[in-house]
Amino acid sequence: MDSKESVDETEAELDSNRDAHSSLKHQLLGPSLTKAGQDAVDQRKVGYSIRQHQYILPKETRETEGQQVSEIIYNASKGSKFFNHEEARDRSLTSKIERILSLKARLEKVDLTTELRRADEYIAELEHERDLSQTVVHIDCDAFFAAVEELDRPDLKTVPMAVGRGVITTCNYHARKFGCRSGMAAFVAKKLCPHLICLPQNFDKYNAKAREIRAILADYDPRFESASIDEAYLNLTAYCAENNLGPEEAVHRMRAEVLEKTKLTVSAGIGANAKIAKIASNRNKPNGQFRVLNDRASIMTFMGDLPVRKVNGIGRVFERELDAVGIKTCGDIYRYRSMLTKLFGEKAFQFLIHAYLGLGRTRIQPAEEYERKSVGTESTFSETGDRQQIRDKLRWAAEELEKDLSRTQFRGRTLVLKVKLHTFEVLTRQTVPPRAVHLAHDLYTFALPMLVKLEKELPDMKIRLLGLRCTNLLSTKRTGNNFFNLNPSLTHSQPIEWRPVERDPDPEQEFEQAARQERQDDMNELEILSQELSLDSESLDPTKDDTEGDSSPRHIDTSNQSWDCPICRRPYPSEDKSFNAHVDFCLSQQKIKELVKRSSLEPLPVKSQSRKRKISSNIKGLTTNSRQKRGYFH
């Protein structure tokens, strides 16, 4: 072998290694690459670009650091359990993509006329049902936590700042120019932007401002739907007709009223359905609005060039699978319509066709009116292999699940056990009890054999998360509204009627829930990463600003004493800094939704001498129903 061949082989090996790690580095960038403000940062120059595989930083970051954000995260986490888990996930996904591509190659050689005709018939059916009569609006507060803090600290409006300790919950738009974003470890954000100011969260302030905004939204649509603490959907069809206003004028009026009364800006998307409105609200952030006209041509043009990742329900994993087969934009979906079912399954086929056509739900209603598919609880803790401790965790989960089932008035016909191993691998097992269950004793009794079986399969099992969930729910609510018992056949002694929970046939729901779960898992693991890498973070972030809050993570204290988290109400080791980091993390999770639902059903008293901070359910000025008046953006 001559020297030239040897050099070529060496370069080929280096290229192979770079390719092997490029997707992993992209995955380590986190779940928030599509957040508003990140579009202004060329992601091809901040980490990984699927199309160009480049790692170059924007000018501002080059001048301050000279390292790529992907490299910072990669080097900081390398060797940790989190890194090993992400690496294993990346290898698994790469193998799956290889199988998908192999199947795609075989499909390209066979006759898919039947599949093509079926896809076209489905598209024609959906087109026939397209509803262009509604005006749906998605409202999204601009950098909500950061904006609320800036009201008390106007000096922060002109400098990069973030809210969060161990994990960033949000940051202003100055910080986003450097690549900082929610869901990022604070020490990584400090590395990207050394002069970043990190504030501790102030839950009471955010809650109060959210109530003010809700009161305004209720004037425009009393049945508006809260999606999270800082976003909501409204149907303004009736409001526009009653006030003889166009959609854009009505939304402009609403945004102006929010700004005048709360001093906060919100952005809005206007469209024929919730999907279009959600995507459009990110177009002119901050403090802007964007409308997609209610005609098919405008919708198809809008969706045609839209990256698939911008569609709610497509997370990092599904995005990479689609990209591998050649689907980068929603317009690309049509080209592959004949093989989507065979590549990704029937539900994915339906979901993607809906995305291609820009179709979505037009029914907007208070969140508590949606039927639940499951009720569950889970807890993250320091890893343990002690069997008695694990059983204690299981009993605690059963007791918490009983409370949740009681509040929501459900029983479960299927019981699911979930554990996360110390390697971050998630295992689930399920059983069908002989009767619908809701009591802690029964939940524990039927879950224990599943746990015992896992312990036999994995004798040295260590876990860091345990949860229980009931599915296939039965409602225990009484039917009818006979409050005065006028019907003599209905008495208090009569057995409660069990009614199966209705299933929503909308294919979007499952994918949106999966994407939310993917993001929640990412945030959960990132929090643990920030705890595991405390020693590394000390060296990466040697400068501390005690007046703004220490943003470096700490190890969890594993002592027996614990405090209750005011957000998820889980017991947590009694160490100030890690406890505060956990609270920051909880604020960015779907636990907020669960908390508001609970508070709407069972008001929580405020105790003066307690570490628990309760959410006030008083919302003055609202004329909506009592459920929607409680809490905040749910």
ZICORBEL-V980802 format. One record per residue. N is the residue number from 1. PHI is phi as a letter, one per 20 degrees, with the letter a starting at -180 (999 if undefined). PSI is psi in radians with two decimals (* if undefined). BURIAL is # if it has 24 or more other C-alpha atoms within 12 Angstrom, else .. Layout:
n->(N	N)
phi->(PHI	PHI)
psi->(PSI	PSI)
burial->(BURIAL	BURIAL)
This chain:
n->(1	2	3	4	5	6	7	8	9	10	11	12	13	14	15	16	17	18	19	20	21	22	23	24	25	26	27	28	29	30	31	32	33	34	35	36	37	38	39	40	41	42	43	44	45	46	47	48	49	50	51	52	53	54	55	56	57	58	59	60	61	62	63	64	65	66	67	68	69	70	71	72	73	74	75	76	77	78	79	80	81	82	83	84	85	86	87	88	89	90	91	92	93	94	95	96	97	98	99	100	101	102	103	104	105	106	107	108	109	110	111	112	113	114	115	116	117	118	119	120	121	122	123	124	125	126	127	128	129	130	131	132	133	134	135	136	137	138	139	140	141	142	143	144	145	146	147	148	149	150	151	152	153	154	155	156	157	158	159	160	161	162	163	164	165	166	167	168	169	170	171	172	173	174	175	176	177	178	179	180	181	182	183	184	185	186	187	188	189	190	191	192	193	194	195	196	197	198	199	200	201	202	203	204	205	206	207	208	209	210	211	212	213	214	215	216	217	218	219	220	221	222	223	224	225	226	227	228	229	230	231	232	233	234	235	236	237	238	239	240	241	242	243	244	245	246	247	248	249	250	251	252	253	254	255	256	257	258	259	260	261	262	263	264	265	266	267	268	269	270	271	272	273	274	275	276	277	278	279	280	281	282	283	284	285	286	287	288	289	290	291	292	293	294	295	296	297	298	299	300	301	302	303	304	305	306	307	308	309	310	311	312	313	314	315	316	317	318	319	320	321	322	323	324	325	326	327	328	329	330	331	332	333	334	335	336	337	338	339	340	341	342	343	344	345	346	347	348	349	350	351	352	353	354	355	356	357	358	359	360	361	362	363	364	365	366	367	368	369	370	371	372	373	374	375	376	377	378	379	380	381	382	383	384	385	386	387	388	389	390	391	392	393	394	395	396	397	398	399	400	401	402	403	404	405	406	407	408	409	410	411	412	413	414	415	416	417	418	419	420	421	422	423	424	425	426	427	428	429	430	431	432	433	434	435	436	437	438	439	440	441	442	443	444	445	446	447	448	449	450	451	452	453	454	455	456	457	458	459	460	461	462	463	464	465	466	467	468	469	470	471	472	473	474	475	476	477	478	479	480	481	482	483	484	485	486	487	488	489	490	491	492	493	494	495	496	497	498	499	500	501	502	503	504	505	506	507	508	509	510	511	512	513	514	515	516	517	518	519	520	521	522	523	524	525	526	527	528	529	530	531	532	533	534	535	536	537	538	539	540	541	542	543	544	545	546	547	548	549	550	551	552	553	554	555	556	557	558	559	560	561	562	563	564	565	566	567	568	569	570	571	572	573	574	575	576	577	578	579	580	581	582	583	584	585	586	587	588	589	590	591	592	593	594	595	596	597	598	599	600	601	602	603	604	605	606	607	608	609	610	611	612	613	614	615	616	617	618	619	620	621	622	623	624	625	626	627	628	629	630	631	632	633	634)
phi->(999	f	f	f	f	f	f	f	f	f	f	f	f	f	f	f	f	f	f	f	d	f	f	f	f	f	f	f	f	o	e	d	f	e	f	g	n	f	f	f	e	f	f	f	d	c	n	e	d	g	e	d	l	d	c	c	e	f	g	g	f	f	f	e	c	n	c	f	g	f	f	f	f	f	f	f	e	g	n	e	f	g	f	f	f	f	f	f	f	f	f	f	f	f	f	f	f	f	f	f	f	f	f	g	f	f	f	f	d	d	e	d	g	f	f	f	f	f	f	f	f	f	f	f	f	f	f	f	e	g	d	d	e	d	d	d	c	d	d	c	f	e	l	g	g	f	f	f	f	f	f	e	c	g	f	f	f	d	c	f	b	b	d	p	d	f	c	f	e	a	b	f	f	f	f	f	f	e	n	f	a	f	n	d	g	f	f	f	g	f	f	f	c	g	e	f	e	d	d	f	f	c	g	f	f	f	f	f	f	f	f	f	f	g	f	f	f	f	f	e	b	g	d	f	d	f	d	a	f	c	b	b	d	c	d	e	g	f	f	f	f	f	d	l	c	f	g	f	f	f	f	f	f	f	f	f	f	f	f	f	e	d	m	d	e	c	d	b	d	c	a	f	b	f	f	f	f	f	f	f	f	e	f	d	e	e	l	b	b	b	d	d	f	e	c	g	f	f	f	f	f	f	f	g	e	f	g	f	f	f	e	f	o	d	e	f	f	f	g	f	f	f	f	f	e	o	e	d	c	f	f	f	g	g	f	d	f	f	d	f	f	f	e	c	o	f	f	f	g	f	f	f	f	g	f	g	e	m	e	a	f	d	e	d	b	g	g	f	e	f	f	e	e	b	c	b	b	b	b	d	b	f	g	b	d	f	f	f	f	f	f	f	f	f	f	f	f	f	f	f	f	g	f	f	f	f	f	e	m	c	c	d	e	c	d	d	d	c	c	d	f	f	e	m	f	d	c	c	c	c	b	d	f	f	b	f	d	b	e	g	f	f	f	f	f	e	e	g	g	f	f	f	f	f	f	f	f	c	g	d	f	c	c	c	b	b	b	c	b	d	c	l	f	c	e	d	f	f	e	n	c	e	f	e	l	f	e	f	f	d	c	f	e	f	g	f	e	e	c	g	f	f	d	e	f	f	f	f	g	f	f	f	f	f	f	f	f	f	f	f	f	f	f	f	f	f	f	f	g	f	f	f	d	f	f	f	f	f	f	f	c	f	e	d	d	f	f	d	o	f	e	e	f	c	f	f	f	e	f	f	f	b	d	e	f	f	e	e	m	e	f	b	g	e	c	g	f	f	f	f	f	f	f	g	f	g	f	e	d	f	g	g	f	f	f	f	f	f	f	f	e	b	g	d	f	e	d	f	d	b	f	f	d	e	e	f	d	e	c	f	n	e	d	e	f	f	f	f	f	e	m	b	g	e)
psi->(2.20	3.01	-0.61	-0.75	-0.67	-0.73	-0.74	-0.73	-0.68	-0.78	-0.66	-0.68	-0.70	-0.73	-0.69	-0.73	-0.69	-0.75	-0.65	-0.52	-0.23	-0.76	-0.60	-0.73	-0.65	-0.71	-0.66	-0.24	-0.37	3.10	0.01	0.50	-0.36	0.13	2.65	2.45	-0.42	-0.40	-0.50	-0.32	2.11	1.81	-0.30	-0.36	-0.03	1.37	-2.38	2.40	2.14	-0.67	-0.60	-0.19	0.83	2.64	1.45	2.49	2.73	2.85	-0.78	-0.74	-0.60	-0.67	-0.49	-0.53	-0.89	0.19	2.65	2.56	-0.68	-0.67	-0.65	-0.88	-0.72	-0.87	-0.61	-0.59	-0.19	2.28	-0.24	2.90	-0.64	-0.82	-0.79	-0.67	-0.80	-0.65	-0.72	-0.72	-0.70	-0.73	-0.73	-0.75	-0.68	-0.73	-0.71	-0.73	-0.65	-0.69	-0.69	-0.76	-0.62	-0.74	-0.72	-0.72	-0.66	-0.68	-0.56	-0.24	-0.03	2.91	2.05	0.48	-0.74	-0.78	-0.65	-0.76	-0.71	-0.73	-0.75	-0.63	-0.68	-0.72	-0.75	-0.66	-0.78	-0.67	-0.66	-0.51	0.04	2.28	2.01	0.33	-0.20	2.67	1.79	2.38	2.39	2.12	2.28	2.05	2.49	1.99	1.02	-1.02	-0.78	-0.71	-0.67	-0.72	-0.63	-0.37	-0.66	-0.38	1.34	-0.44	-0.33	-0.20	-0.38	0.11	2.74	2.19	2.72	2.80	2.19	2.68	-1.45	-0.70	2.34	2.21	-0.55	2.88	2.77	3.09	-0.37	-0.72	-0.57	-0.42	-0.39	0.03	-0.01	2.57	2.92	2.63	0.19	2.42	2.39	-0.63	-0.47	-0.75	-0.69	-0.55	-0.68	-0.65	1.53	-0.49	0.32	2.31	2.13	2.13	2.58	2.66	2.67	1.56	-0.68	-0.71	-0.76	-0.71	-0.77	-0.77	-0.64	-0.66	-0.69	-0.74	-0.71	-0.71	-0.65	-0.78	-0.62	-0.45	-0.43	-0.56	1.73	-0.37	0.62	2.77	2.01	2.29	-0.49	-3.00	-0.42	0.33	2.68	2.73	2.47	2.63	1.90	0.24	-0.88	-0.72	-0.77	-0.70	-0.74	-0.55	0.11	0.85	2.62	2.76	-0.77	-0.67	-0.70	-0.75	-0.69	-0.71	-0.75	-0.77	-0.67	-0.66	-0.70	-0.77	-0.76	-0.72	-0.47	-0.24	0.35	2.59	2.57	2.63	2.75	2.58	2.42	2.24	-3.08	-0.25	3.03	-0.62	-0.85	-0.78	-0.72	-0.82	-0.72	-0.49	-0.29	-0.05	-0.73	0.72	2.60	2.85	0.89	3.11	2.72	2.35	2.36	2.08	2.64	1.03	2.63	-0.74	-0.76	-0.72	-0.78	-0.64	-0.76	-0.77	-0.45	-0.80	0.12	2.19	2.42	-0.49	-0.35	-0.21	2.21	2.11	-0.20	1.91	-2.94	-0.67	-0.91	-0.63	-0.76	-0.64	-0.76	-0.74	-0.64	-0.61	-0.09	0.11	1.74	-0.52	2.88	-0.52	-0.46	-0.35	-0.69	-0.69	-0.55	0.30	-0.52	-0.37	0.06	-0.74	-0.77	-0.51	-0.73	-0.15	2.88	-0.78	-0.70	-0.67	-0.86	-0.76	-0.78	-0.64	-0.70	-0.73	-0.75	-0.72	-0.16	0.64	2.52	3.12	2.58	-0.15	2.06	2.26	2.78	2.46	-0.59	-0.19	-0.19	2.42	2.37	2.49	-0.42	2.81	2.21	2.97	2.63	2.82	2.39	2.44	3.03	2.41	2.48	2.55	0.04	2.09	-0.63	-0.71	-0.69	-0.68	-0.62	-0.69	-0.69	-0.73	-0.70	-0.76	-0.69	-0.72	-0.72	-0.68	-0.64	-0.74	-0.77	-0.73	-0.61	-0.76	-0.75	-0.13	0.97	2.77	2.73	2.36	-0.24	2.33	2.24	2.28	2.32	2.30	2.55	2.13	2.94	-0.29	0.05	0.01	2.34	2.26	2.41	2.52	2.58	2.72	2.74	1.75	2.81	-0.21	2.80	2.38	2.65	-0.24	2.53	-0.69	-0.80	-0.73	-0.77	-0.76	-0.73	-0.37	-0.53	-0.78	-0.59	-0.70	-0.76	-0.71	-0.69	-0.71	-0.56	-0.66	-0.58	1.46	-0.57	0.53	2.25	2.38	2.74	0.02	2.46	2.40	2.76	2.51	2.41	2.33	-3.11	1.04	2.64	2.26	2.43	0.22	2.50	2.53	2.68	2.95	0.71	1.24	-0.54	0.16	0.75	-0.44	1.97	-0.30	-0.22	1.89	2.88	-0.38	-0.12	2.41	2.57	2.36	2.26	2.23	2.17	2.49	2.33	2.55	2.40	2.09	-0.10	2.10	-0.29	-0.58	-0.80	-0.71	-0.67	-0.70	-0.71	-0.70	-0.70	-0.71	-0.68	-0.76	-0.71	-0.76	-0.70	-0.80	-0.70	-0.81	-0.58	-0.65	-0.78	-0.65	-0.76	-0.48	-0.71	-0.50	0.54	-0.69	-0.71	-0.65	-0.51	-0.68	-0.55	-0.48	1.22	-0.35	2.24	2.46	1.62	-0.46	-0.44	-0.12	2.35	2.06	-0.03	2.45	2.84	2.78	2.63	2.33	2.16	0.36	2.90	-0.50	2.50	2.75	2.70	2.23	2.30	-0.23	-1.01	-0.19	0.35	2.58	2.50	2.50	2.45	1.27	2.14	-0.95	-0.75	-0.58	-0.77	-0.69	-0.68	-0.73	-0.75	-0.77	-0.78	-0.59	-0.44	0.10	2.99	-0.12	-0.46	-0.76	-0.81	-0.69	-0.76	-0.69	-0.73	-0.74	-0.48	-0.40	-0.46	1.67	2.42	2.10	2.58	2.15	2.36	-0.78	1.23	2.64	-0.23	2.24	2.00	2.69	2.21	2.41	0.16	2.11	1.85	2.53	-0.07	2.51	0.21	3.12	2.83	-0.57	-0.79	-0.36	-0.40	2.65	-2.62	-2.70	1.87	*)
burial->(.	.	.	.	.	.	.	.	.	.	.	.	.	.	.	.	.	.	.	.	#	#	#	#	#	#	#	#	#	#	#	#	#	#	#	#	#	#	#	#	#	#	#	#	#	#	#	#	#	#	.	.	#	#	#	#	#	#	.	#	#	.	.	.	#	#	#	#	#	#	#	#	#	#	.	#	#	#	.	#	#	#	#	.	#	#	#	.	#	#	.	.	#	#	.	.	#	.	.	#	#	.	.	#	.	.	.	.	.	.	.	.	.	.	.	.	.	.	#	.	.	#	#	.	.	.	.	.	.	#	#	#	.	#	#	#	#	#	#	#	#	#	#	#	#	#	#	#	#	#	.	.	.	.	.	#	.	.	#	#	#	#	#	#	#	#	#	#	#	#	#	#	#	#	#	#	#	#	#	#	#	#	#	#	#	#	#	#	#	#	#	#	#	#	#	#	#	#	#	#	#	#	#	.	#	#	#	#	#	#	#	#	#	#	#	#	#	#	#	#	#	#	#	#	#	#	#	#	#	#	#	#	#	#	#	#	#	.	#	#	.	.	.	.	.	.	#	#	.	#	#	#	#	#	#	#	#	#	#	.	.	#	#	#	#	#	#	#	#	#	#	#	#	#	#	#	#	#	#	#	#	#	#	#	#	#	#	#	#	#	#	#	#	#	#	#	.	.	#	#	.	#	#	#	.	#	#	#	#	#	#	#	#	#	#	#	#	#	#	#	#	#	#	#	#	#	#	#	#	#	#	#	#	#	.	#	#	#	#	#	#	#	#	#	.	.	.	#	#	#	#	#	#	#	#	#	#	#	#	#	#	#	#	#	#	#	#	#	.	.	#	#	#	#	#	#	#	#	#	#	#	#	#	#	.	.	.	.	.	#	#	.	#	#	#	#	#	#	#	#	#	#	#	#	#	#	#	#	#	#	#	#	#	#	#	#	#	#	#	#	#	#	#	#	#	.	#	.	#	#	#	.	#	.	.	#	#	#	#	#	.	#	#	#	.	#	#	#	.	#	#	.	.	#	.	.	.	.	.	.	#	#	#	#	#	#	#	#	#	#	#	#	#	#	#	#	.	.	.	.	.	.	.	.	.	.	.	.	.	.	.	.	.	.	.	.	.	.	.	.	.	.	.	.	.	.	#	#	#	.	#	#	.	.	#	#	.	#	#	#	#	#	#	#	#	#	#	#	#	#	#	#	#	#	.	#	#	#	.	#	#	.	.	#	.	.	.	#	#	#	#	#	#	#	#	#	.	.	.	.	.	.	#	.	#	#	#	#	#	#	#	#	#	.	#	#	#	#	#	#	#	#	#	#	#	#	#	#	#	#	#	#	#	#	#	#	#	#	#	#	#	.	.	.	.	.	.	.	.	.	.	.	#	#	#	#	#	#	#	.	.	#	.	#	.	.	#	#	#	#	#	#	#	#)
